[in-house]
Amino acid sequence: MFRLLLSSALFAAALTAAPARAEETGTAIFAGGCFWCVESDFDQVKGVSETISGYIGGKADNPTYKTHVANGDREAVEIKYDPAVVSYAELLKIFFRTINPTDEGGQFCDRGFSYSTAVYTLNDEQAELAEAARAEAEKTLGQPVVTAIEPQAKFWPAEDYHQNFYQKSPVRYNYYRRACGRDQEIKALWGDEAHLGLGK
């Protein structure tokens, strides 16, 4: 209980602290189910400058869309952001409110490990903030959060046709997102906090 309270306090402090840092560009890597959707969501976040869909965590190099499931990769998105505009703690809070972090079997209509949720941390500070964000999400939802907190791993960009798919094929993307039930389930789970921070 004390650890949970301490984690929540650290996370709250990180959210209220000024995000300005010496670094010019920050990097976050989130796995939140379909990378098309995570990319589309984070492109709407103020301070995010670039999103790249890709694969992470597998047992062999150079995974592809055809091989990543068997290879043990998750679909993930590498996010570049300006720490003077948005902090890593704020990105974590947004991430949890754009997924169902209580689902260990995938996300929405997409099932299996490759669609499971995770935060890949690049250093000890990110790991601490991720643990605190997970604890805060669990407290807010009042149920177990199963999103993994993973150490740094090689991120492999996906094929070009996956990048900015929501812009390249908006009809197909929007049909998929509606049919998969992503937004409906997030709204049912998170209520007024659903999709927090989206919309530049």
Phi, psi and omega per residue, in radians:
M1 nan -0.772 3.134
F2 -1.073 -0.701 -3.132
R3 -1.099 -0.705 3.119
L4 -1.107 -0.759 3.128
L5 -1.128 -0.709 3.130
L6 -1.138 -0.755 3.112
S7 -1.072 -0.766 3.127
S8 -1.106 -0.677 3.126
A9 -1.149 -0.746 3.107
L10 -1.085 -0.745 -3.133
F11 -1.145 -0.743 3.115
A12 -1.101 -0.704 3.123
A13 -1.129 -0.689 3.141
A14 -1.153 -0.618 3.135
L15 -1.214 -0.604 -3.087
T16 -1.535 -0.291 3.135
A17 -1.229 2.598 3.105
A18 -1.092 2.285 -3.056
P19 -1.362 -0.127 -3.085
A20 -1.063 2.260 -3.125
R21 -2.353 2.924 3.102
A22 -1.207 -0.546 -3.115
E23 -1.219 2.518 -3.103
E24 -1.499 -0.621 -3.133
T25 -2.341 2.268 3.057
G26 -1.743 2.830 3.109
T27 -2.283 2.327 3.037
A28 -2.253 2.538 3.079
I29 -2.229 2.032 -3.103
F30 -2.149 2.387 2.987
A31 -1.893 2.033 -3.054
G32 -2.362 0.724 -3.054
G33 1.514 -2.527 -3.106
C34 -0.923 2.112 -3.089
F35 -1.196 -0.416 3.053
W36 -0.997 -0.756 -3.055
C37 -1.288 -0.713 3.111
V38 -1.103 -0.736 3.117
E39 -1.074 -0.817 3.134
S40 -1.048 -0.754 -3.141
D41 -1.095 -0.879 -3.028
F42 -1.315 -0.311 2.984
D43 -1.164 -0.251 3.122
Q44 -1.623 -0.017 -3.063
V45 -1.592 2.211 3.109
K46 -1.075 2.273 -3.128
G47 1.746 -0.272 3.084
V48 -1.456 2.222 -3.087
S49 -1.823 -0.397 -3.096
E50 -2.780 2.495 3.026
T51 -2.280 2.412 -3.112
I52 -2.278 2.128 3.072
S53 -1.347 2.522 3.140
G54 -2.985 -2.881 -3.075
Y55 -2.205 2.608 -3.090
I56 -2.704 2.558 2.962
G57 1.625 0.016 -3.072
G58 -1.411 3.137 -3.025
K59 -1.637 -0.109 -3.122
A60 -2.404 2.744 -3.125
D61 -1.314 2.810 3.020
N62 0.961 0.899 3.076
P63 -1.158 2.707 3.075
T64 -2.205 3.064 3.110
Y65 -1.068 -0.578 -3.125
K66 -1.345 -0.464 -3.039
T67 -1.886 -0.213 -2.943
H68 -1.169 -0.530 3.139
V69 -1.170 -0.899 3.129
A70 -1.130 -0.489 -3.118
N71 -1.352 -0.241 3.130
G72 1.506 0.390 3.109
D73 -1.542 2.657 2.893
R74 -1.688 2.598 2.888
E75 -1.256 2.354 -3.084
A76 -2.591 2.960 3.112
V77 -2.295 2.261 3.017
E78 -1.593 2.184 -3.037
I79 -1.993 2.182 3.039
K80 -1.768 2.349 -3.059
Y81 -2.576 2.842 3.113
D82 -1.689 1.910 -3.113
P83 -1.099 -0.290 3.086
A84 -1.355 -0.234 -3.111
V85 -1.905 -0.760 -3.126
V86 -2.421 2.367 -3.115
S87 -1.569 2.857 3.077
Y88 -1.087 -0.689 3.113
A89 -1.065 -0.693 3.109
E90 -1.162 -0.694 3.088
L91 -1.075 -0.699 3.098
L92 -1.080 -0.767 -3.134
K93 -1.092 -0.714 3.092
I94 -1.119 -0.789 -3.125
F95 -0.961 -0.894 -3.098
F96 -1.070 -0.509 -3.104
R97 -1.594 0.149 3.035
T98 -2.078 0.190 3.098
I99 -2.371 3.054 2.924
N100 -1.848 1.654 -3.052
P101 -1.346 0.036 3.108
T102 -1.667 -0.066 -3.055
D103 -1.738 1.941 -3.113
E104 -1.566 -0.075 -3.066
G105 -1.764 0.112 -3.089
G106 2.398 -2.678 3.108
Q107 -2.457 2.091 3.028
F108 1.042 -2.173 -3.122
C109 -1.422 -0.169 -3.101
D110 -1.629 2.046 -3.035
R111 -1.972 2.706 3.102
G112 1.924 2.878 -3.069
F113 -1.001 -0.668 -3.067
S114 -1.078 -0.350 3.123
Y115 -1.841 0.129 3.119
S116 -1.301 2.797 -3.022
T117 -1.656 2.538 3.129
A118 -2.834 2.706 2.966
V119 -1.979 2.131 3.078
Y120 -1.718 1.987 -3.013
T121 -1.640 2.502 -3.068
L122 -1.722 -0.183 3.131
N123 -2.847 3.079 -3.096
D124 -1.110 -0.647 -3.140
E125 -1.107 -0.796 3.099
Q126 -1.071 -0.692 -3.137
A127 -1.083 -0.761 3.129
E128 -1.119 -0.761 3.134
L129 -1.157 -0.647 3.124
A130 -1.148 -0.740 3.095
E131 -1.080 -0.723 3.134
A132 -1.159 -0.693 3.128
A133 -1.154 -0.690 3.102
R134 -1.117 -0.739 3.113
A135 -1.110 -0.705 3.127
E136 -1.138 -0.715 3.114
A137 -1.118 -0.717 3.134
E138 -1.111 -0.726 3.119
K139 -1.148 -0.729 -3.130
T140 -1.139 -0.745 -3.100
L141 -1.394 -0.435 -3.105
G142 1.231 0.474 3.098
Q143 -2.654 2.807 -3.068
P144 -1.067 2.393 3.057
V145 -1.840 2.214 -3.017
V146 -1.866 0.023 3.114
T147 -0.971 2.208 -3.099
A148 -1.357 2.557 2.968
I149 -1.906 1.938 -3.008
E150 -1.964 2.610 3.053
P151 -1.262 2.943 -3.116
Q152 -0.936 2.395 3.096
A153 -2.478 2.807 -3.134
K154 -1.155 2.226 3.093
F155 -1.736 2.226 -3.121
W156 -1.946 1.983 3.095
P157 -0.995 2.460 3.096
A158 -1.324 3.021 3.132
E159 -1.024 2.687 -3.070
D160 -0.967 -0.641 -3.059
Y161 -1.193 -0.287 3.079
H162 -1.472 -0.394 -3.083
Q163 -1.235 2.275 -3.129
N164 0.924 0.674 -3.090
F165 -1.030 -0.616 -3.117
Y166 -1.123 -0.413 3.076
Q167 -1.565 -0.651 -3.108
K168 -1.257 -0.649 -3.088
S169 -2.332 1.157 -3.016
P170 -1.085 -0.618 -3.131
V171 -1.151 -0.859 3.137
R172 -1.107 -0.746 -3.126
Y173 -1.111 -0.846 -3.096
N174 -1.125 -0.652 3.082
Y175 -1.101 -0.820 3.133
Y176 -1.024 -0.839 -3.064
R177 -1.098 -0.724 3.110
R178 -1.163 -0.822 -3.074
A179 -1.138 -0.530 -3.126
C180 -1.335 -0.304 3.085
G181 1.375 0.305 -3.050
R182 -1.023 -0.967 -3.042
D183 -1.178 -0.639 3.134
Q184 -1.117 -0.745 -3.116
E185 -1.223 -0.675 3.097
I186 -1.094 -0.739 3.131
K187 -1.123 -0.731 -3.140
A188 -1.138 -0.624 -3.110
L189 -1.359 -0.840 -2.968
W190 -1.716 -0.245 3.140
G191 1.060 -2.255 -3.085
D192 -1.164 -0.319 3.132
E193 -1.526 -0.085 3.141
A194 -1.023 2.361 3.093
H195 1.051 0.524 3.090
L196 -0.970 2.313 3.029
G197 1.536 -0.047 3.127
L198 -1.503 2.566 3.131
G199 1.793 1.653 -3.108
K200 -1.187 nan nan
